[in-house]
Amino acid sequence: QSVATMRVASALILAVAIQLADGFQIINRLVAPQAPSRGLQMTEEHEEDTIATQELYPDQQRRTLIQQVAQSIVAVPIVGCSSSASAAIDVSSLPQVTHKVFMDIRISRRDGTFYVKRPENIEDPSDEPVYAHLVLGLYGNNAPNCVRQFLNYVNVPFDLDNPNPSYSTTRFSTLDTETGLLIGGISGLDVTTLAGGNVLQYKGKVIPAKLWLENTKKEEDTYKAILHDRKGLLTHRNLDLTPSFGVTTRKSSSSLDSTHTVFGCVLEDNDGFLEKVIDIPAMTSDGLVSKTSNEPVNVGGGTAVASSLFTAQRRVFRDAAKTFGDTRLDRLPDGKLLRRVEVTQVGSL
């Protein structure tokens, strides 16, 4: 009954918003009847990436206002429901969430662009950029070291002269075709060698490289590893020196249990990001373009067992090559997404 009341109230709010928008439009036309609508003006140099001016048509202003109000109405019933109703996954059997982080993500068009188009210039509505807002929950009690390392790259102050790596520049470039793991990493942050040891390098700056391993011996009585048994889990590869992380997109990815550590989950995904990202075509290791899906895909051909062995061997060779400074294997397309999927903003809640 309370949810129905909220919907009725929301409908009234939308109706009032529409009337206000119409009133503003009429007033603007009376005040400046001769002023032509300039619309979106774009520079020739940055026509594909940037917008010089963003003076919207009055009609488009009205549509934008109505869209914003409609989005708030969709969120109204969620606020009144329990937390599990808005969760992207079932969190009933998962550890307690100690920290919350938000991420704003966008998916590009087929040509990799995000710029705003006039409505009459949109040829394929299904090929427009997609925007999503995720709320992540972190398990600080169960995976304290992973959570601590993850948070180091969340609230990073912006400094143009002395930039530091941040998850706000994360790009999700790979969706592993065997495990369905969506892998994201900070752009420009790489592993290099210095004085015989491995360090992180970011825009000329050297940063100590630390593993995110949990101290399971110290807390062997209370520590219990979380299985990769559902989608929407945040996980990190145990032997990865970079702050890259993955998000599971399948109901089961048991092959990750021995090599990765779960440190959080996606609490809210109201824009359906996890469902949309698996529809993005990807390049497989044998050079074929394939649509990613919820079902395992044989990588390299052969049976599922042979495919798993092939992928494991390739990962060992790739890690060995990195040790010797050979980065040629990094350029091999292994589930490389054929869209730009990147984070635009990140912060603590």
Beta strands, then each sheet from edge to edge (+ up, - down):
strand 1: 40-41
strand 2: 53-54
strand 3: 99-107
strand 4: 130-138
strand 5: 170-175
strand 6: 181-186
strand 7: 189-194
strand 8: 197-202
strand 9: 205-208
strand 10: 233-237
strand 11: 245-248
strand 12: 260-268
strand 13: 281-283
strand 14: 289-291
strand 15: 336-337
strand 16: 341-348
sheet 1: 1+ 2-
sheet 2: 5+ 6- 11+ 10- 12+ 4- 3+ 16-
sheet 3: 7+ 8- 9+
sheet 4: 14+ 13- 15+
end
